[in-house]
């Protein structure tokens, strides 16, 4: 199974859980010229949502966020796995992490419908280097 792993950073903002919040953030980032590798949104309670962005250029994102008065928390480390969408591809990734005694505490994945996948892994900061080594980065 062919896949590649990258160390990435993410920043998050917590917003009210209301229509248009993700749009407003994503449109603002587009206006600022920020290209994203990934984006996630998860509820953090009944009325709040955490929107996480994984910028291609962390320095550019940080400067743009400061200029726009965007209160983003980060950077936080994560791993981005991209590869061929084959049966068992994610099992192979998780096998390596299991063998290194690394627990994945959150993840998000998707296929592109054309034979490839993307997968974001979150591990505890104290185990991040172990995870990166286990996955060859």
Long-range contacts (C-beta under 8 A, 24 or more apart in sequence): 1-83, 1-84, 1-86, 1-88, 1-89, 1-92, 2-83, 2-84, 3-81, 3-82, 3-83, 3-84, 3-89, 3-92, 3-93, 4-81, 4-82, 4-83, 5-79, 5-80, 5-81, 5-132, 5-135, 5-136, 5-137, 6-79, 6-80, 6-82, 6-137, 7-77, 7-79, 7-132, 7-137, 8-37, 8-38, 8-54, 8-77, 8-78, 8-79, 8-80, 8-120, 9-54, 9-55, 9-58, 9-74, 9-75, 9-76, 9-77, 9-78, 10-38, 10-52, 10-53, 10-54, 10-74, 10-75, 10-76, 10-78, 10-120, 11-52, 11-53, 11-55, 11-61, 11-62, 11-65, 11-72, 11-73, 11-74, 11-75, 11-76, 12-50, 12-51, 12-52, 12-53, 12-72, 12-73, 12-74, 12-76, 13-50, 13-51, 13-70, 13-71, 13-72, 13-73, 14-44, 14-48, 14-49, 14-50, 14-51, 15-48, 15-49, 15-51, 16-47, 16-48, 16-49, 17-43, 17-46, 17-47, 17-48, 17-49, 21-49, 21-51, 22-49, 22-51, 25-51, 25-53, 28-68, 28-70, 29-53, 29-61, 29-64, 32-64, 32-67, 32-68, 33-60, 33-64, 34-60, 34-61, 34-64, 37-80, 38-80, 38-108, 38-118, 38-120, 40-108, 40-120, 54-78, 54-80, 54-120, 76-125, 77-125, 77-128, 78-120, 78-121, 78-122, 79-120, 79-121, 79-123, 79-131, 79-132, 79-135, 79-137, 80-118, 80-119, 80-120, 80-121, 81-117, 81-118, 81-119, 81-120, 81-121, 81-135, 82-116, 82-117, 82-118, 82-119, 83-116, 83-117, 84-115, 84-116, 84-117, 85-111, 85-112, 85-115, 85-116, 85-117, 89-117, 90-117, 90-119, 93-119, 93-121, 93-135, 96-134, 96-135, 97-121, 97-123, 97-131, 97-134, 97-135, 99-134, 100-130, 100-131, 100-133, 100-134, 101-130, 102-127, 102-130, 102-131, 102-134, 103-127
